[in-house]
Amino acid sequence: MPPRPAVIASILAALPAVLAAVPAAAAPDGLPVTVLTERSGPASASGTPLANGLSDYLTMLDRRDGGVGGIPLSVEECETGGEAARVTACYEAALARGSIAVVPGSADAALALLPRLPADRMPLVSSGYGPAAMARGDALPWAFAPPVTVWGALAAAIIHLSQDGSEGNPLGRSLAYMYRDSPAGREPVPVLRALAAEAGLEFRAHALPDPGPEEGEARSSDSSANPLPDRLPDPWRTARAADPDYVILDATAGLPGTPLRDAAAAGFPLNRIVTVGWTGEDDLLRPAGGARDLTPRVVAKGLRIVTWHALTDSFPAFDQIDLLVVDAGLSRTPKEESAGPLYNRGVYAGVILAEGIRTAQGLAGRARIDGPEMRRGLEAINLDPVRWKELGLVGFARRLRLSCADHSGHRPVTILEWTGARWVQVGDEIPVPRERLGTHLDAAVAAYAERAATGTGSAAAGPRETGSKEACPARP
């Protein structure tokens, strides 16, 4: 979904970070929250709808309920364009304004900010694209990654593919793993290699570099058509030469360009691809415009996606968003595009943020809370079926319960397949294999703690006395 022209390019070039109040009518003394966005830059196609869904949901709460707990939300977007320096600048701005939580907007931004959290006592909330270590509340008490981490979603994709086919035996089958060539993109590779070996899948990983300015401009100008073979990045050519049976396309770190079109141009049938995260190529899910539409189309029928929430808008809460936000001209999202893999993920992130605030207010006994109280509220989230109904989101997502030690919830995921007209579930829910990931996760947490101690001279987690009084167990 292309971003709408809301930010002038010259301003983006002149400022390291652009702060835009969302909603504009929010009271200056409302609860301050900062959202780091990627509406520009290489991953803008995915960053824009994700930011739109989060913004629209929180704006709806302000319009309908006056905020959360009777106090408005003072939400500020800070545009990073995916640049590390701007991520740091946005985080500093969040600290300066006294934000009670930061939403990083991308897995790479989350990784970059983790070492800062203990000293700053700042909750970081990354819904669905959080690095695996963020699940460990006993080790990283200020980081949250509900309802599943990147590792959990990728592991579920491996399990699904290992069960694919009538024989139910994957031995001898091969898998290409395509990921963004960034710190967060590279981080899961060793774990996926080990899980694929356990499942009997031959595994090859291929890093997709960000396109240069000229290449990116050429691709964006031809986004409605199949990319020409001579424009294919080398990783797609290399992957196709190995002729894998399956492709996992990992978009959790954001994927620039048109990776699904690149896959099709390389000769991969999209019904052999499972995406974790989404590429932002929503137009592939729309039918061609009839006999007069002569533009070549990639056939997305049979494409599969790993998700933990519904991808439709058939819920009362979405009706409220349409009525109070989109129809009122307070959204950056065209009404016909206000649902989909990334927009709905943004709505889910908004639910987590608002429920953390509401729960924190109940524990603190007051509406105005601070960062440590927000952390305790996030740790006490209990989104049961009754609460989902109260939110107008029955069937949107499963129950989620967090704790002092478990900052993810490790919820089961589902595999949905595009029929050409709608998404349908394939098979049963897939539980996250926590035991199989446990050893890898312990190693990742230990490595993170060592890096943080080397870089800051202090332990990564910091003391828990600034938060809840209970002692967390060593493992969630």
Secondary structure, 3 states (H helix, E strand, C coil): CCCCCCCCHHHHHHCCCEEEEECCCCCCCCEEEEEEECCCCCCHHHHHHHHHHHHHHHHHHHHHHCCECCECEEEEEEECCCCHHHHHHHHHHHHHCCCCCEECCCHHHHHHHHHHHHHHCCCEECCCCCCHHHHECCCCCCEECCCCCHHHHHHHHHHHHHCCCCCCCCCCCEEEEEEECCHHHHCCHHHHHHHHHHCCCEEEEEEECCCCHHHHHHHHHCCCCCCCHHHCCHHHHHHHHCCCCEEEEECCCCCCCCHHHHHHHHCCCHHHEEEECCCCCHHHHCCCCCCCCCCCCCCCCCCEEEECECCCCCCHHHHHHHHHHHCCCCCCCCHHHCCCHHHHHHHHHHHHHHHHHHHHHHHHCCCCCCHHHHHHHHHCCEECHHHHHHCCCCCCECCEECCCCECCCCCCEEEEEECCCCEEEEEEEECCCHHHHHHHHHHHHHHHHHHHHHHHCCCCCCCHHHCCCCCCCCCC
